[in-house]
Amino acid sequence: MHEVLNGSKPAIGGWCVIPGSFTAEIMARAGFDWVCIDVQHGLIGYQEVLGMLQAVAVAGVPSIVRVPWNDPAWIMKALDAGAAGVIVPMVNSPAEAAAAVGACRYPPEGYRSWGPTRASLGVADFSPELANRSVICAVMVETLPALERLGEILSVPGVDAVFIGPSDFALSMGFGPRSDEPEHRRRLEAVPAVCRDHGVVAGIACGSTELLARWRQAGYTMLAAPSDLVTLRRSTAEMLEAVRR
């Protein structure tokens, strides 16, 4: 996953909110650079996470799990199930970032408990040191207070990526979740430069192809495409509209 996110080209990810291994495999085989299994807002439970991770692995694509919250139990279970990393929502301070990092790494770098049930399968030399080097910890910055402390959050050792949630950030500014207010856009356009200064990957959720292009142009390199649900809903609506004209 580190190689994908730190490559010479932006890494575009597929986003799964529909539970089920088959839809996850379809997303993985579509050509995305990585796939996220969204447990925060997706309709996905832990048992389904396991099957979806297995389905994505069949396609040879790295997978990452967005956990429901900054909860060590969920973070560790996602990693033990074989996720290449986690996206941790609503990280608003360096202390909260450090807690997320700690749950991702074994001692002495963190406090992850030993039990890599699926993570170690097929990895003959699996070790705490190897896991600590390979796991991705992406923290979500999605409020004004968090953005104002962005440099401090990115300075926390072990934060590999910051992932922006534009909708929650808009809500924190007093706008609607799909806002395109100039101030909202200006603040988010400034994030990639701060990330580059700290050697951290800049990621963002993109609700449309237009936003994918916009945020790629702004310098984001970890770009999440519209989810499986959004893609299905839009393509079906467009098909029906074309048929009924």
Disulfide bonds with the S-S distance in Angstrom:
none
